[in-house]
């Protein structure tokens, strides 16, 4: 391949990160609602009958389907399916940077103004309840931070003979910070807290 053809090839659209096209892709709405004249963030408590993460606190969202035109449409569809909020009453302010949880899992967050009066009928198969937290409180509150250490574990058939130092290879352990926000008996943590902290840090920038 000559350089001219190579350069042309490299001008083609590329995925956001290597592996995006085959990753499990999810999209969420970070809902801004008005409560008594004050801006709040709205959260869901996941249904206790759900197979994955029952009872955890999350933002509205879920898997991007093949029929979704883009991640934003997927996030708005999930908002409607979970909380009956029609897309026409949710004003997307902007997309945040995608959260690459792992090479096989990515979340696309969108900040949107949502009319809380539209949150009437919850999908009880997915949502147990909703609650809101004042944005002012969140901006003034520092989360608890705890470390989760993850050590790579090679499979039984890993070809140690192909790498330097073989079975004595020094794998790099990874430390993951987990954030915890406590509000009125609710604990917000995990991916939801991580996305929220990123959003809050953006708002604090001068």
Buried (B, 14 or more C-beta within 10 A) or exposed (E): EEEEEEEEEEEEEEEEEEBBEEBEBBBBBBBBBBEEEEBBBBBBBBBEEBEEEEEBBBBBBBEBEEEBEEBBBBBBBBBBBBBEBEBEBBEBEEBBEBBBBEEEBBBBBBBBBBBBEBBEEBBEEBBBEBBBBBBEBBEEEEBEEEEEEEEEEEEEEEEEEEEEEEEEEEEEEEEEEBBEBEBEEEEBBBBBBBBBBBBBEEEEEE
